[in-house]
Amino acid sequence: MTTDPDKQEVLIVTGMSGAGRSTVANALEDLDWYVVDNLPPQMLRPLVDLVERAGTNLPKIAAVVDIRGRDLFGDFLDTVQQLRSNTQVQVIFLEARDDALVRRFESVRRPHPLQGDGTLLDGIAAERSRLLAVRESSDLVIDTSDLNVHQLATTITERFAAEGRAGVQLTIMSFGFKYGLPTDVDLVADARFLPNPFWIPELRAHTGVDPEVRDFVLAQIGALDFIDHYAAAMAPVLAGYQRENKRHATIGIGCTGGKHRSVAMVRELASRLEKLPGVAVNIKHRDLGRE
């Protein structure tokens, strides 16, 4: 679909109950869409008007509209047609086979919204009938029968992520082991195999940000070998994170006080990993300045 930068972009997520609407909504939120769940179709126009009046940097809106709206859902097609006159609208319809939907409802032990006094299959059949016209008029139909939540999120990300947007936001953090391991890291490496600049009088007062300390640390035997091999090892990991929709990751590199070795090594590692496709790197020095 060709986008018009002068028109508000609206994505409507609808389809069968149990087909993955919540997963799609979460994936869109991770892509910085403004997501509203269980919105009656009649509220779409006021929502768009409200956002447009807000002015700067109009967010992309995603609205989950489904059978939970009961009688209000009956105006769905008319509302979408009216929106298309001056708004950029796409409708995603999520569907799945009966056996997949039954399995999902049974796993969470919840009834189908249209089940009433009947069976799960009765509710599913009633919903399919009511949504037939909506499905036929949708811009994109996704069958989620054989997709797990990660695969579905990946499908949405690949289609709706902004061009050039990083697949993984990677934080590389230096820290001092004497202050304790950080609790919010995915991977930890130890730079204490290198000589400590603390014991060099002319380097003690400086930090790994300073060129003299950085040069000293990186000149030590094994320092650049470690960086080269660690960066090479992280390349397939970060690529896998993107495939599995892990959007945020943190690497911790520690030394004794978090002032010299870990700081220098973090900065050098960041310079390697920021060159990987789909990776945006942020540097954090947790304990710098504590000494």
Secondary structure, DSSP 8 states (H G I E B T S, - for coil): ----TTS-EEEEEEE-TTSSHHHHHHHHHHTT-EEESS--GGGHHHHHHHHHHH-SS---EEEE--GGGGGGGGGHHHHHHHHTTTSEEEEEEEE--HHHHHHHHHHHT---TT-TTS-HHHHHHHHHHHHHHHHHH-SEEEE-TT--HHHHHHHHHHHHS-TT--SEEEEEEEEEGGG---SS-SEEEE-TTS--GGGSHHHHTS-TTSHHHHHHHHTSTTHHHHHHHHHHHHHHHHHHHHHTT--EEEEEEEESSSSSHHHHHHHHHHHHHTTSTTEEEEEEESSTT--
